[in-house]
């Protein structure tokens, strides 16, 4: 994407709250029409970064531009060119579907001649035909979510920021929501979406992983799975999962060990031949390690536990 027009550019973007650094020298570029997943543990700096890019928080240092406008010098202009959907449902439950859409159309200064057509488009996108007069508080979570997205794009913004928009929504509704996201991306809308769901990150063109305020990896899902781990990944059946993880983390050849369901995933620098005999000597029964293709969750676990500048994350 290096030759594409960059809709979002952050260079050394930093935010401090007193002595605490929430975002630390973040560099990120997002091309026009690209869908980028923003992932990281709680408190990693995802929401703070998004709020700076939206012009809602003044950066402490660094530079960022969105849709060609500087977020520090032109925050009002930035907000006119973006759509924003927060992790907390932001619509009004005591208003109907139409009333919410009309209200947000007014906030975004959608021209009167266009508002009815755009409201119809948003209602169709949300699958709410025939429920235009329903109070929003009576809607299921998936409908509310798609309606909130419809409200966020009423003014046709070129850049969209979604801060954990699918939190608490059932899987099928999340899938429908992501279909809408990719439809918008195919129409040229640039989207940065933060999420806790690794399966959702697979839908993105690229993933930016942030930990302790620092960007630790950027790439496509395939690139991250292939290059980020720095070792070979194995899966094995094991009875005493907790004891096995604690023991394996003391072995020099083991880069990381983690519990995945009823199995262990063990990342080693070379081969895994010594794992089973080592556990057996400790009285821990385990099956034969099987090489597996890493998932994004494996990548996530490894990168967020990797030391940052020599310090544990």
DAHU-V185474 format. One record per backbone hydrogen bond with DSSP energy under -0.5 kcal/mol. CO is the residue of the C=O (numbers start at 1). NH is the residue of the N-H. Records with the same first field share a line. If there is no record, write none. Layout:
# DAHU-V185474
CO=NH  NH
This chain:
# DAHU-V185474
1=4
5=7  32
7=67
8=30
9=65
10=28
11=63
13=26
14=60  61
15=22  23
16=18
17=20
20=17  22
23=15  25
26=13
28=10
30=7  8
31=34
34=36  191
35=205  206
36=193
37=39  208
38=195
39=210
41=44
44=213
45=49
46=50
47=51
48=52
49=53
50=54
51=56  57
52=55
61=14
63=11
64=71
65=9
66=69
69=66
70=74
74=78
75=79
76=80
77=81
78=81
79=82
81=158  159
83=161
85=163
91=93
92=95
93=137
95=136
96=100
97=101
98=102
99=103
100=104
101=105
102=106
103=107
104=108
105=110
106=109
111=114  115
112=116
114=118
115=119
116=120
117=121
118=122
119=123
120=124
121=125
122=126
123=127  128
124=127
128=131
131=134
132=98
134=97
135=138
136=139
140=144
141=145
142=146
143=147
144=148
145=149
146=150
147=151
148=152
149=153
151=154
153=156
158=190
159=83
160=162  192
161=85  163
162=164  194
164=167
166=169
170=174
171=175
172=176
173=177
174=178
175=179
176=180
177=181
178=182
179=183
180=184
181=185
182=186
183=187
184=187  189
185=188
188=33
190=160
191=36  193
192=162
193=38
194=164
196=198
197=201
198=202
200=203
201=204
206=37
207=209  219
208=39  210
209=216  217
211=214
213=24
214=211  216
217=209
219=207
220=224
221=225
222=226
223=227
224=228
232=268
233=292
234=266
235=290
236=264
237=287
239=241
240=244
241=245
242=246
243=247
244=248
245=249
247=250
248=251
251=254
253=255  269
256=267
258=265
260=263
262=238
263=260
264=236  266
265=258
266=234  268
267=255  256
268=232
272=275  276
273=277
274=278
275=279
276=280
277=281
278=282
279=282  284
280=283
283=285
285=239
290=235
295=299
296=300
297=301
298=302
299=303
300=304
301=305
302=306
307=309
308=311
311=308
